[in-house]
Amino acid sequence: MNTEEMRKFVLERLDEDEVRLAEGKLPLLDEAEGRGRLRIIASDDGSGLLLLPGPIQAAEERVPVPFPEKYALLRTEVEQTRDEALLRLLAAAYDTHHGWQEEWR
């Protein structure tokens, strides 16, 4: 598996989501969260985000992290991480994109 290719894919999708938000559209990452594909929540101490597979709370208990906050922190993390599991989880949020590869599942 080419981790750098997956990293580039995720960074490009995050950038596209930022454009979607500016156009008044729902970012695809937020759509994936809404479908329960993953959860992005604030850490207990407020210093960062936790990225988790699937929903971890009942929908009425969820406090969504605003996309601009997610974007900034996730972009930095993706640029610096060697954690393939994190990259896979984020890439899977964009699995409907034509550039997504099945080997990233």
One Martini backbone bead per residue (centre of mass of N, CA, C, O) as a GRO file, in nm:
protein
  105
    1MET     BB    1   0.098   0.035   0.019
    2ASN     BB    2   0.034   0.387  -0.040
    3THR     BB    3   0.048   0.630   0.190
    4GLU     BB    4   0.100   0.890   0.024
    5GLU     BB    5  -0.149   0.863  -0.156
    6MET     BB    6  -0.355   0.872   0.074
    7ARG     BB    7  -0.275   1.143   0.189
    8LYS     BB    8  -0.332   1.308  -0.066
    9PHE     BB    9  -0.629   1.236  -0.088
   10VAL     BB   10  -0.720   1.355   0.185
   11LEU     BB   11  -0.620   1.645   0.143
   12GLU     BB   12  -0.794   1.699  -0.109
   13ARG     BB   13  -1.069   1.650   0.029
   14LEU     BB   14  -1.047   1.866   0.245
   15ASP     BB   15  -1.025   2.099   0.044
   16GLU     BB   16  -1.299   2.045  -0.092
   17ASP     BB   17  -1.464   2.086   0.169
   18GLU     BB   18  -1.393   2.382   0.206
   19VAL     BB   19  -1.532   2.469  -0.054
   20ARG     BB   20  -1.812   2.364   0.006
   21LEU     BB   21  -1.858   2.544   0.251
   22ALA     BB   22  -1.822   2.818   0.097
   23GLU     BB   23  -2.082   2.723  -0.092
   24GLY     BB   24  -2.298   2.594   0.123
   25LYS     BB   25  -2.198   2.306   0.163
   26LEU     BB   26  -2.168   1.989   0.265
   27PRO     BB   27  -1.934   1.816   0.384
   28LEU     BB   28  -1.836   1.492   0.338
   29LEU     BB   29  -1.741   1.443   0.626
   30ASP     BB   30  -2.013   1.518   0.757
   31GLU     BB   31  -2.176   1.304   0.611
   32ALA     BB   32  -2.024   1.060   0.728
   33GLU     BB   33  -2.103   1.122   1.017
   34GLY     BB   34  -2.414   1.116   0.974
   35ARG     BB   35  -2.386   0.797   0.882
   36GLY     BB   36  -2.169   0.661   1.092
   37ARG     BB   37  -1.862   0.615   0.989
   38LEU     BB   38  -1.773   0.851   1.190
   39ARG     BB   39  -1.593   1.024   1.462
   40ILE     BB   40  -1.562   1.370   1.569
   41ILE     BB   41  -1.406   1.469   1.867
   42ALA     BB   42  -1.346   1.621   2.146
   43SER     BB   43  -1.137   1.636   2.375
   44ASP     BB   44  -1.152   1.657   2.712
   45ASP     BB   45  -0.921   1.899   2.716
   46GLY     BB   46  -0.938   2.057   2.421
   47SER     BB   47  -0.658   1.996   2.241
   48GLY     BB   48  -0.841   1.811   2.044
   49LEU     BB   49  -0.897   1.520   1.850
   50LEU     BB   50  -1.118   1.244   1.789
   51LEU     BB   51  -1.091   0.943   1.596
   52LEU     BB   52  -1.375   0.738   1.512
   53PRO     BB   53  -1.543   0.462   1.458
   54GLY     BB   54  -1.830   0.537   1.434
   55PRO     BB   55  -2.069   0.559   1.652
   56ILE     BB   56  -2.072   0.662   2.021
   57GLN     BB   57  -2.349   0.810   2.012
   58ALA     BB   58  -2.624   0.942   2.040
   59ALA     BB   59  -2.748   1.177   1.837
   60GLU     BB   60  -2.852   1.368   2.078
   61GLU     BB   61  -2.541   1.374   2.213
   62ARG     BB   62  -2.416   1.525   1.989
   63VAL     BB   63  -2.123   1.738   1.926
   64PRO     BB   64  -2.028   1.906   1.678
   65VAL     BB   65  -1.758   1.973   1.492
   66PRO     BB   66  -1.652   2.219   1.330
   67PHE     BB   67  -1.510   2.219   1.028
   68PRO     BB   68  -1.280   2.430   1.060
   69GLU     BB   69  -1.156   2.279   1.301
   70LYS     BB   70  -1.113   2.006   1.166
   71TYR     BB   71  -0.945   2.090   0.929
   72ALA     BB   72  -0.695   2.201   1.072
   73LEU     BB   73  -0.626   1.945   1.242
   74LEU     BB   74  -0.633   1.724   1.020
   75ARG     BB   75  -0.427   1.839   0.828
   76THR     BB   76  -0.190   1.829   1.021
   77GLU     BB   77  -0.206   1.528   1.088
   78VAL     BB   78  -0.182   1.413   0.799
   79GLU     BB   79   0.097   1.545   0.734
   80GLN     BB   80   0.245   1.392   1.005
   81THR     BB   81   0.157   1.108   0.985
   82ARG     BB   82   0.198   0.730   1.029
   83ASP     BB   83  -0.105   0.655   1.060
   84GLU     BB   84  -0.283   0.435   0.878
   85ALA     BB   85  -0.558   0.419   1.024
   86LEU     BB   86  -0.629   0.717   0.999
   87LEU     BB   87  -0.618   0.733   0.691
   88ARG     BB   88  -0.832   0.516   0.635
   89LEU     BB   89  -1.070   0.649   0.780
   90LEU     BB   90  -1.070   0.908   0.609
   91ALA     BB   91  -1.083   0.780   0.327
   92ALA     BB   92  -1.360   0.630   0.376
   93ALA     BB   93  -1.531   0.897   0.372
   94TYR     BB   94  -1.441   0.899   0.036
   95ASP     BB   95  -1.549   0.627  -0.127
   96THR     BB   96  -1.711   0.786  -0.372
   97HIS     BB   97  -1.461   0.861  -0.495
   98HIS     BB   98  -1.276   0.798  -0.783
   99GLY     BB   99  -0.983   0.786  -0.614
  100TRP     BB  100  -1.062   0.558  -0.457
  101GLN     BB  101  -0.933   0.263  -0.285
  102GLU     BB  102  -0.992  -0.055  -0.182
  103GLU     BB  103  -0.716  -0.098  -0.020
  104TRP     BB  104  -0.816   0.120   0.211
  105ARG     BB  105  -1.016  -0.066   0.386
   0.00000   0.00000   0.00000
